């Protein structure tokens, strides 16, 4: 039986509440093992797969995530639509803590990551069209589901993907703002590009955990505040996903 939707959970989202008839799948791929066992269950009448990007214990750093294995494993279970849930920092004024954003563009500042299924594998090189990094139809359905559920989200914005795991300097964020970035995160790439290589529909649901460096009033970013903001934001994710599946 296929999967109607797959979710990849980021920092603060290690399980999806509301799943019934749950089974856990240990999947191996030619690229190695994914970040954790994949949880498959029923949400309403639809089958959903959930994978914790950093592992359930949050013990995998952003630059160490096996993005290829994660996406290949989800596809092997029958997923054709994937939503990546990402904890981010807010740069633009309307993207402060606890806000949900569905970005439509991204800029990749990462380095040293494996960015293609064709890298060092003997597979053919795939020159994907990445002009629009997120699948427009899935983005639209996500936005429509949010409106139907009465959940406020910001439509559009540019996600800047940085290397991590450290947070960025004020100067780095200032540069990203000049480049046109509205959000900053550490896991948006190469996940989006790899999904495109596999032919998966892919969209990002960004949860703003904190103001990026120099964008808020705080002299220092507090981890306690980050996790409190994420707890508040992630509480809306199951409702939003359930409404998406209803449509």
Secondary structure, 3 states (H helix, E strand, C coil): CCECEEEEECCCCCCCCCCEEEEEECCEECCEECCCCEEEEEECCEEEEEEECCCCCCCCCHHHCCHHHHHHHHHHCCECEEEEEEEEEECCCCCCCCCEEECCEEEECCCCCCCCCCCCCCCCCCCCCCCCCCCHHHHHHHHHHHHHHCCCEEECCEEEECCCCCCCCHHHHHHHHHHCCCEEECCCCCHHHHHHHCCCEEEEEEEEEEECCCCCCCCCCCHHHHHHHHHHHHCCHHHHHHHHHHC
